[in-house]
Amino acid sequence: MDFKTARSSSQNGSESSRKASVGCKNILLSLMTEVNMNSKLQNEILHFADNKKPFPYIPKEAIKSKSEEQIPPKNLPKLPSRPLQRMKWKIIESGLYEREQYRPNPSKTRPSKEKERFQNLMAFGKEFEEATTACEKDKDLILKINPSDLFDEILNEIKERRDFLEEMTQLGLGKNYLPEIQCQISMRLKELEKLDKERADKAYQEYGM
């Protein structure tokens, strides 16, 4: 064998050994990926393969990657197979039975004026302050004036209001004053009934609305 043939044979041998080493690395990489080996062990095995050293013994526990390390399950409380009723004293001890104390809103008793105002709103849909003040004045006069004179005076007030309403109706404004005049006349007729019932009946027939 001459020098050229020896050199060519040595080159062919080195190329075949390189191809074999690359093929071994590929096989090793595919096997290591199949078993989910971590990167640290992969680098160590490839280092042994490059230096043509025998592979060390690797236990199965060290082959798995860190991402697949099993996390120990948490100790969860065991739930009963069916729902259970808790006793009242257990609920009280846990603090879930605390109730808010009832605090009623401060209520105010309505005075008589407020009641009359609401009555007028319900009956006529309007407040009549003048009627209530006039009625209070009439009550004060009852104690001072003779009943017969007081009767005539209240009757004159009714006539004045009736005449005023007729004048407003002639002007086309009767609807604006009708509820207020009706309320005032009805209140005065009640006062007449307290003073003299017979005369009050006649006045009611004449001025009742």
Helices and strands as residue ranges (DSSP letters): H 3-34, H 39-50, H 60-63, G 66-68, H 88-94, H 112-124, H 129-142, H 147-170, H 174-195, H 197-207
